[in-house]
């Protein structure tokens, strides 16, 4: 029987996830003045769910791989079949986007009438996967829910984390609701809202931040720029984290020449000046934000790899790793089931900090004129403001909004990364709570995702504020802590 709280989460978060994901590709030509019916119809417009065909193709391969693997292992739950169904849905999504049904093949994609339906079906199937997993593993599901609630309790007690979270909610909300907050037509160079350029701010809505040298609304540019800046930072961080964590775990687990080759590759990326390399790659590959995401992602992973490798080398020497080798576990199984869960808290905290670096990197490239000329970002706004002489007038209303937004977003991710680092590392948390040095000796309060036992699939919080690191079978929410 699926735990009650997990069931509630599924019913609450599935529609919320559907709305948020739909807003990412919501039509840009439906401002609030068009009416409620027209706005609701936008969630079923041809633009919703229309990503580059490579995106659903990658999703299809991942889902089919996981589903087939579980079927080969003869899993008795419905989860593998739901994963395969999700993979088939993504393949149909890819075929529609690549125009395969019309006898053509184009990876650049096109607007399809039913893309929103493929996306909706995928979200429902993923929610059903979580339901099937919870029904097949009720104790583990209850353990995960309990532990998540306790981590949220600890996070709420960290003022830096909450300040960063509030800032991020504001900017992410502004980016998702951009079609309702600002008419995208105002980004057209001919969309002038005043008689002269560099008009100062007034109380009129689109004049809150004044105008540009071309008499365009700075507020409209500011709102729509949030989408590109945040998207580039998040997607580039995903690439950087996958590369850095994968290389770091492999280099930390293996000995000999393989580890040395990976580390020398990491050192090569570390010593190469980032900015000249990025400028060369942009000049060679073209100026668009997909290229910027790839460039930032493949040039910002070495720091993550170094940090993860150091922690993986520590975990590799623990006794349960030796026991896993002794019973014949493969290297891949050990890295996936034991090494990665134990270094995951470090990876997670480092990922949040890398987002801030990625956003600054995108801002730097866009400010230098290497961004996408067809889209606005906060870095692009600063570039145009500087080229137009806004700093010399001074037209502060053109320079300050994007600059302050970048500082606040970077500060927010830094605060959140610091908070998660303290929460997921019990020794830092105990030092913070006691104001002194943590006690030495064995500690069963371990980071989320792993422990000294090796066979742990989940962990839970105990009354002292830590996280249960014993076997999942020995844990009970009534014995391990109070609700």
Protein Blocks (a to p, Z undefined) as FASTA:
>chain_A
ZZfklmmmmmmmmmmmmmmmmmmmgcfklcfknojklmmmmmmgfkgopacfklmmmmmm
mmmmmmmmmmmnopabfklmmmmmmmmmmmmmmmmmnommnopacfkbpadfklmmmmmm
mmmmmmmmmmmmmmmmmmlmmmmmmmmmmmmmmmmmpmklmmmmmmmmmmmmmmmmmmmm
pcfklmpmklccbfbehiacdfbfklmnopafkopafklmmmmmmmmmmmmmmmmmmmmm
mmmmmmmmmmmmpgcjllmmmmmmmmmmmmpcfklmmmmmmmmnopcfklmmmmmmmmmm
mmmmmmmmmmmmmmmmpmklmmmmmnopafklmmmmmmmmmmmmmmmmmmmmmmmmmmmm
mmmmmmnopacfkbccfklmmmmmmmnommmmpcfklmmmmmmmmmmmmmmmmmmmmmmm
mmmmmklmmmmmnopacdedjdfbdcehiafkopambdcddfkopacfbdfklpcfklno
cZZ
